[in-house]
Amino acid sequence: MVKRTFWFSRINQLWGHRPIIWLSGIRRSGKTVLCQSLPGTEYFDCELPRIRARMEDPEGFLESVKGKKIILDEVHRLADPAQLLKIAADHYPDVRVIATGSSTLEASAKFKDTLTGRKETLWLTPLIQRDMEDFGNSDLEHRLLHGGLPPFFLEKKLPERDFQEWMDSYWAKDIQELFRLERRASFQRFLELLLVNSGGIFEAAKYAVPCEVSRGTIANYLKAMEATYVAHIVRPFSSHKPTEIVAAPKVFAFDTGFVCCFRGWEKLRRTDMGGLWEHLVLNEIMANLQTRAVNYWRTKQGREIDFILPLRGGSAHAVECKLSQKDFDPSAISSFRQVYEHGRNYAVCHDVDRPYNRRYGQIEVRVTGLKAFIDEISK
């Protein structure tokens, strides 16, 4: 098994704060394999009836694992998972637990209330740069085309059939079990259109007609996709200035491999890679900062900044994503800083090995590669 060093380190850090870690992430992101590869842990698959039977007596089970690190995979299969985890946190502090399960369980009021102050959360995203190094393949085009789900990334040929099988499984095992939505054809048509238009301004009305559903249904579909980490809604950053876009969000699909597949791309042109690079930067930000609190900025005149990272006190980092440093245009950041003065400015480029600062009139921009950028904003 590949040792995913970034996630191992993060798990050990979180265990130093609290005894329970809630591990979430989309289907086939590698949660089970990551858990099974953690050294010094005991793994329990809660989908198995004999495991569930063993945990019907939570205290008896926890007595048997005192002082151990344990994995409770698919913990939502238990009759009362929140009770087991609460007893573990309150009465067995020497037991370290990683629990995985459905996103709706994590979001439920009972689960939140029961485990408030008792757990840390960790979101396992598609592969980041550190993962690619661990897997021994840092080729950008391969990562963009194959995507960041480990089984797909490891394939030498494009796993086109696997992409479709994943879509079918997502509907059957995530959407149906968690949300019980109807009209499979409409839902999957919407998801396919979302993948094709990933990274663009989202308008529910333009999806309603081709999917043969109402705007309200489209909104419900999008909520389900966001809850299951398949779609990321990036909202505009604004102080409600009359010149700014204040309402229309952008929606990004979770993985570049699926975007390429449903756009019909088997090879990438340079023009294709620019937008996919933006997706990759977003994935790195979310994985390393463990947040979806990412915005974009756009004026009604068309000036736009890819990502805004809001900070405390009203300041914000401005982030432009460019495949090459030669493609960077500082005009949007200059306009942004006329309104929002405080924060750092970044041009995150694939072809920069060593970061450097460059002045453009009144602003200074940090021109950097992705790894150095992540290291700086993670401090």
N, C-alpha and C positions, 0 to 999 in steps of 0.2 A: 504493500500500500504506500502511496505517496504521502510523505509528511508535509502537511500544509502549515508551514511555520508561522505565518501571520495569524492564522486562526487558533493554532495551539497557544501562541503567546497571549492572544486576547482572552481566551478561555481561562488561562491561569491567572491573568490579571483580575478578571471578574470574580473568580472563585475567591480571590483575596479580599473582596468586598462583601460578598454575600454567598450563602451556601447553595443557592439555586440559580441556575441559568436557564432561561427560556430560549431555545434555539429555533429560529424561524427561517423561512426561505421557500422559494418556489420548488415545485416538483422537480426532482432529479438535479437539484443544485449540489447534492453531495452530503446532505446532513447525516444520513446513516453511515456512510463510509467514513466521514470525518470522525464521528463518534466512535466507531469501531476501531479506528486507528489510533485513538488517544491512548498513550501508555498508562498502565496502572489503573485501568477502569474495568468495571464489570457491566456488561451490556444486557439489557432486558427488552425484548420486543413485545410490547403490550398488545400487539395484534394476535398473539398466540393465546388460546384459552387457558392453558396451564399457567402462563405467567399472570394473567388476570386473576385466576383463582388464588394464586399465591398472595396477591396484593389485596384480597378482600379483607384481610386483617392487617391494616396499615402498620400498627405498632409491632406486630409479630414480624412482618417483613423488614421493617427498619431495624429491629433488633439484630436481624441476621446479617445486616450490611453495615453495622456500626464501624466507623473509622474508615470507610471505603469511599471511593469515587464511583458513582454509578450513572448509567445512561438509561433513561426511561423513554424509549423510542415509541412514537405514536401514543403518547400518554392519554390523549383524548378518548382512547378506546376503553379506559377504565370507567367504572360506574360513577366514581366521584374523585376525579384526579386532583381537584383543588384541595380536598380534605387531606389526601396523602401528602401533598407538597407542603401544606401548612403544618402538619404534624412534624414533618421532617425539619422544617425551618425552626420551629419553636422548641422541639424536644430532642432533636438529634443533630445538634450543630456541627458534630464532627463528620457527618455524612455530606459529601459534596454531590450535587445532583445536576445533570443536564437533562432537561425534558424537551422533547419535540412533540408537535401535534398540530392540529388545525389552527388556522389564523383566527377563526371565529371564537375558539375557546379563549385565546389570549385577549381578545377584544371584549369578551363578555363581562358584564358588570360584576357578576359573582366571582369570576376568576381574578379580576383586577382588585376588588375589595379584599378578597381573602389573602392575596399575596402582596398587597401594598407594603413596601419596605422590606420585603423578604426575598425578592428575586432581582436579578439583572437580566436584561434581554440582549440577545445577539442575533443579528440578521445576517444570514449567510447569502451573499449576493453571488451572481455569476462571477467567473474567475477574474481576479485582479492581476496586476503585473507580478506581484509577489508569488501568486499561484502559478503563473506561467513559468517563472523561473524554477519553481519546485517541480513542475511537470516536464521541465527540460525543453521547452519550446517557447521562445519569445518572439516568434514571427508575427508581425502585426496583421498582415493580410489573412493568415491562417486563423487568427483569433477573431477577426471581424466576420469572416465567412462561416466558420464553424460555430461561432458563438462561445459562450462561457459556461455551458453546462458540461461538467467533466467528461461524461461518456461521449458527447458529441465532439468535444475539443480533441479527444484522443484518437478519433477516427482519421485515417489517412485520406479517405475519400469523403466527399460531402455526404452526410447521412440524411439525404432528402426524405426518405421514408420515415426515419425516426422523428423528424420534425412534425409530420402529419400524425404519427402515432401519439406523440406527446399532446398534440391539440385534442385528439379524441379522448385521451386519458384525463386531460385537464377538465373537460366537460363532464365526464362520467364520475370522476372521483373527487374533484374539488367543487365545481359549480353545482352539480346535482346534490351531492351529499351536504354541502354547507348552505346553499341558498335555495335549492329546489326551484330554480328558474325553469320556465317553459320555452318552447320554440328554439330548439337546438340550432336549426338552420340559420335563424336570424342572429342568434348570439355568435355563432362561429363566423358568419359573414361579417359582422361588426368587428370581431377580433382580427380577421384577415385584413379588412380595410384599415384598421388602426395600425397594423404592422406596416402596411404599404405607406401610410401617411405619417409614420412615427417621427416625432420631432417638430411637427407642424402645429399651427394654431388650431385648436379644437373648437368646432361648432357642431353641436348635437344635431341641428336641423339637417345638415348635409349627409348624415348617416341614416336618418330615419327612413327616407324613401327607399334607398337600395336594400335596406334591411327589413322593410315592410313592417315597421313598428313605430310607435309614437316617440316623440322627443323624450318624454318621461321614462319610457322603457330603455332608451339609449342611456340616459343618465343612470338608471339602475344597473345596467350592464357595466358601465364604467366604474361604478362604486364597487361592484363585485371584483372586477379586475384589479382595482387598486388595493382592495383588502387582501387579495391573494398574491400581491407583488408582481403581477403581470403587466400592469400599467403604472407609470409614475406621472402624476399631475404636477407640472411646474407652473406655478401661478406668477402673474406679473408683480414686480416690485414697484411700488408706487406710493407717493404721498398725496394722491388724487390731484396732481397738477393737471390743468386742462390740456397739456400737450402730451400726456402719457397714456399708454394703454393700461387700463385699470382692471379689466374684467376678464378678457379672453385668455384662458390658460393654454399652455402647450402640453401635449401628452406624448410621452416617450414610452416605447415598448421596452420590456425588461431585458432584451437580449438581441445583439446584432445579428446572430446567426438566423434567428427567425425573421428579422427584418429583411435580410438578404434573400432568404428562401422564398418569401412571399412577394418579393419584388422580382423574382425570377433571375437573380444574379448568381452566376457560377464563377465568374471572374470579376474583379473590381477594377474600374477605371479610377484615375486619380480624383475625378469629380465625385465619384461615388464615396470615396473614402473620407472625404471631408466631413460629411454629415455623420458618418459612422464613428469617426474620431470623437465627435461631440458626445455621442452615446457612451463611448468608452470612458471619457473624462467624467461624465455624470456618474457612471457606475463606480469609479474609483472614489469619487467624493462621498457617495452614499455609504460605500463599504467602510472606508477609513474613519469617517466621522459618525457613522451609524445614525444617519438622519436623512429625512426626506425634506427637510426645511431648506430647499433650494429654489430660488426664483430666477426669472429672467427680466430684462428691462427693454422696453421698446417705446419709441415716440410715435405719434401719429404721422410724423414726417418720414418714418421708416428707419431711423437710427435704432440699432438693436445691439444688446450685449447678451451673449449666450447664457451666462449664469451669474447670478448675484448671490453671495453668501452673506446673509444678514448677521450682524453682530450686536452685542449689547450696547446700549447707549445711542442707537440710531446710526452707527457707522456700518459699512458694508464693503466686502471685497468684490471687485469686478473681475470677471473671468471670461476671456475670449479664447476659443479653442480653434487652433489652426494646424493643419497638417504640416505646413512649412512656415517658418518665421517670415519668409518673404511675402506671405499672404496677409500679414497683420496690418490692419488699418486702425490708427489710434483715434479716429474721429468720434466714434461712438462713446468711448471711454471719456474723451474730452468733454463731450456733451453731458454725460452722466455726472462728471465731477463738478460741473457748473451748478448742479442742483444738490448733489450729495458729496460733501467735501471730504469726509473722513473714511479711510479704508485703503487697502492696498489694491494695486492694479496688476493683473497677470495676463500674459499671453502664453498659453500652454501649447507648445508646439512639439510635434513628433521628432523633428530633426535638430533639437537643441540638446547637446550633451552636457554643457556646463552653463548654468544660469548666469544671466548678466542683467544689469539695470540700464535702461535707456530713457533719456528725456525726450518728450515731445511737447514743446512749448511749456505750459505750466504743469504738466503732469509727468510723473515718472512711472514707467512700466517695467515690471519684472518679467523678462523673457526667459522661459524655463521649459524643461522637459516635464513629463508627467510625474515621474518619480520624485524629483526635487520639489515640484509643486505640492504634492501630497505631504511630503516630509515637513514643509513649511507650514501648511495650514493645519497640520495635526498637532503642532506644538502647543 
